Amino acid sequence: MSCPEPTDCAERDPIPTTEENANTERAVLAFVLDEHPNRLTIPEVSLAMNAKPGGAFEPGDAVERAIRDLVGAALLRCEGGYVVPTRAALRFHRLESD
């Protein structure tokens, strides 16, 4: 049996806005910088970011997408399965903290 209006057949996840993506990237970068020099895997970062009650992030791949975009912007890198901040990100963090 078909649905009378195909677009109403299933709920879809809303497409995240640029602002939501930027907020997630900001939170992920801050978390990784705060955890440095501890090395975390992508699943560990995702779990930590989504573990808050009433979490700030929707289930799904927002954290993974943020990590991918931050790697593309040369602020994070993945080495040996771990997410680590780049030297540029660490330097900026030190400048902002002083």
C-alpha positions in Angstrom: 0.0 0.0 0.0 1.4 3.3 -0.9 1.3 6.5 1.0 -0.9 9.2 -0.5 1.8 11.8 -0.1 5.2 10.2 -0.5 7.0 13.0 1.4 4.8 12.4 4.4 5.6 8.6 4.7 8.6 8.9 7.0 10.0 11.5 9.2 13.3 12.8 8.1 16.1 14.2 10.2 16.3 18.0 9.7 19.4 19.1 7.9 21.7 20.8 10.3 22.2 24.5 9.7 25.6 26.2 9.3 25.2 27.6 12.7 24.5 24.2 14.3 27.5 22.8 12.5 29.7 25.6 13.7 28.5 25.2 17.3 29.2 21.5 17.1 32.7 22.1 15.6 33.4 24.7 18.3 32.4 22.3 21.1 34.3 19.3 19.6 37.5 21.4 19.2 37.2 22.8 22.7 36.7 19.3 24.1 39.7 17.8 22.3 41.9 20.8 23.3 40.8 20.5 26.9 41.6 16.7 26.9 45.0 17.2 25.3 47.5 15.5 25.8 45.0 12.6 26.4 44.4 10.8 23.1 40.8 9.9 22.3 39.3 7.9 19.4 36.4 9.2 17.3 33.9 7.0 19.2 35.2 8.2 22.5 34.8 11.8 21.5 31.3 11.1 20.2 30.3 9.2 23.3 31.6 12.0 25.6 29.9 14.7 23.6 26.6 12.9 23.5 26.6 11.5 27.0 25.2 14.6 28.7 21.7 14.3 30.0 19.5 16.2 27.5 22.6 16.3 25.4 23.5 19.3 23.3 23.8 17.1 20.2 21.2 15.0 18.5 22.0 11.3 18.0 23.6 10.7 14.7 26.8 11.8 13.1 27.1 15.5 14.2 30.3 14.9 16.2 31.8 12.7 13.5 30.9 15.3 10.8 32.5 18.0 13.0 35.7 16.0 13.4 35.8 15.5 9.6 35.4 19.2 9.0 38.0 20.2 11.6 40.4 17.7 10.0 39.7 19.4 6.7 40.4 22.8 8.3 43.7 21.5 9.7 42.7 22.0 13.3 42.5 18.3 14.1 44.2 15.3 12.7 43.6 11.6 13.0 46.6 9.5 13.7 46.6 5.9 14.6 42.9 6.0 15.2 43.1 8.9 17.6 41.9 12.4 17.3 44.5 15.0 18.2 44.8 18.8 17.8 47.2 20.2 15.3 50.1 22.4 16.3 48.2 25.4 14.9 45.1 24.6 17.1 47.3 24.2 20.2 49.1 27.5 19.5 45.8 29.3 19.0 44.4 27.8 22.2 47.5 28.9 24.1 47.2 32.5 22.7 43.5 32.6 23.7 44.1 31.2 27.2 46.7 33.8 28.1 
